[in-house]
């Protein structure tokens, strides 16, 4: 018998897979109500009300799996769970249709003034001329971010005879063609779209993506939608463009601060809002419950699950042997992702030396995890990285090599994009830790950690001094610097590390150095 604790409210219908299993003993009580029995449970199911902390995990030594009946896992300590060998799962696909449908409903309501018309009639008015709408037919829809939700939205838009334009820096042209959408640059999409909807994660790159400057590039009379994350559309900029009439209307489900009590967007009649309802349907709530209940049962019976957030349980011996290499490849993946800011088609990993004696599958997944973490919103790790890569049209493969260039082990990675190829080579040296020994065909030696700046420049006297002077004038201290070149007077690189993140103004100042070809910030 397996003992399963359901600590939050989940319907019987959602729990059906577990309730119908004869070898599962299911308890539906809050954690506080079973304090003395916590050590007996094999599985824990929660929504958002229960916080799974390190202290709670310590009280549940028999726990094998934690399941969140929802998309997010903010209320679960992933690191503590992983350390204790507890698998964490969620339901990443449960709200895809719900959010896509809500976005489309918001778009239709925005175009036809449905909320305003409803309020007017209920106020005993009959002013039809005040609510003349706009058809979706033959309009140009711009989708920023083309993951699961964006692609589902595109299907519905095409059914309404809309032209669909997509901006996603990680979407390949072949996949866009296969899905029947037009892949554009951000500026091209802004200029072409009659209505723009955002479906990206909220990251440093996407925060304020639609701002004073980018909104100025849109058509006069454009409509905007945000059913993704508050902050992707700069709310102050949106207010300005609504006031001058450049933006004709907006539909907002998410805000920078929720609830939006004093938000000026609430004062505009042409702005329609909902209280973060993208995932709030009966079907979505049922779907996420059924998904995790089914996966919990599979896991308890010894079968693999498809929605794990962290590593499955590993023996201490295996974990200790592969950990240095998984840490190395995760950093290598992160560097590659930030240096290759374009769609990627294939990732090739070559192992040499002592690392070939280990289970390299996990090490490869760690590299994919580091690579994808900087590209998508949902949690990525060694378990789900390969699945997410395949979903995004990224193929990958591994091989072994006898060439280790004198090192006891070596990992060489080549990333092939639509426009170029990027390479990185790393090694783990006992007593010294992980090292990057080659980047983009330049020999170098640096420790992959912290705030880095990767600069490609012409090999001319004074370049390093000029970079140092610019940073010195800005009172920015360089922690370390490593340089490399292929030949005298040709192209060279420098890799600098800093104690803090450099802002855009610093990068702009450095770009004034004429010998510099490219500058790339790397955060590890």
Helices and strands as residue ranges (DSSP letters): E 2-6, H 16-19, E 24-28, G 31-40, E 43-46, H 54-58, E 65-68, H 78-83, E 87-89, H 96-112, H 114-122, G 128-131, E 140-144, H 148-159, E 163-167, H 173-179, E 182-183, H 186-192, E 195-198, H 212-215, E 222-226, H 235-243, E 247-252, G 264-267, E 271-273, H 282-300, H 316-339, E 344-353, G 354-357, H 360-373, H 385-391, E 395-401, E 409-417, E 421-429, E 433-439, E 442-446, E 451-458, H 463-473, E 478-485, E 491-498, H 504-510, E 516-523
